Amino acid sequence: MNNLFLTTDQAAFDRYQNQIISFGEVYTNAAKELINLDVKGYKAENLINGGFVALFHDHHKNEHAQQPQWANLGIRYEKYLDLKEFDTTKLEALETEHERIIGLEFKLYETNDSFFRMAENRTRDTSYLEAMKLAPEKKVYKVFDFLSFKGNTAKVDIPKKPFEVHALNKSQIDLLQDLTDYVNASIKIDLKYRDVLKVVEDYVKWTDGHPTGLSYDLKTIEFDYKKILSKRLEN
């Protein structure tokens, strides 16, 4: 890690991880549904290019053609499907979801992704406008850059770097140290919580409209790193 690394936005990483896992279930479910429709031999790893419904029809057209009793009885393929009572509704829905998935793009900044995506929408605030000047490259990913299969077992591999939080300059590292030193000194000289909070509240975490990043005994401080990254941009 470089000396500007602060933390990892684990919550944002987990959201991406869970989303990709849910996409993977489309292909494992398609493999299961094909088995339910008497189409065997396919696993999720074979299905990432879609075509679930076509695989169903290819298989059963072949089954229909290879069994002479259907022709002898004058039963065409469509009637064969009716007699078999196949319901492809679920398979069709999974294929629609596949078509949506392959069209998705994920644009991630190389680092500080959550911060810079927030800053993109707040450029009327000069501090965020200045921060955007320091934004790293944004890379574009597709679902299968993150998702692969071995058989029906999904592997999700999302790069951690975009979810790393890095200070934008050393002055921001100094700011964090200054705030920490101030809180520690406040304990020693017995300052009250409310007085200390007035100084640091613009830098600590808030929850439901209330500052929660500073404990009442002043021994724990949790910074809001998105706020930190909008400060001291002049280096």
Sequence and secondary structure as in RCSB ss.txt:
>XXXX:A:sequence
MNNLFLTTDQAAFDRYQNQIISFGEVYTNAAKELINLDVKGYKAENLINGGFVALFHDHHKNEHAQQPQWANLGI
RYEKYLDLKEFDTTKLEALETEHERIIGLEFKLYETNDSFFRMAENRTRDTSYLEAMKLAPEKKVYKVFDFLSFK
GNTAKVDIPKKPFEVHALNKSQIDLLQDLTDYVNASIKIDLKYRDVLKVVEDYVKWTDGHPTGLSYDLKTIEFDY
KKILSKRLEN
>XXXX:A:secstr
  TTEEEE HHHHHHHHHHHHHHHHHHHHHHHHHHHTT  S  GGG TT  HHHHHHHHHHHHHHH HHHHHTT 
 HHHHHHHHT   HHHHHHHHHHHHHHT  EEEESS HHHHHHHHT TTSHHHHHHHTT   EEEE HHHHEEEE
TTEEEE   SGGGEEE SSHHHHHHHHHHHHHHHHHHHTT  HHHHHHHHTTTB EETTEE SB TTS  B B H
HHHTTS TT 
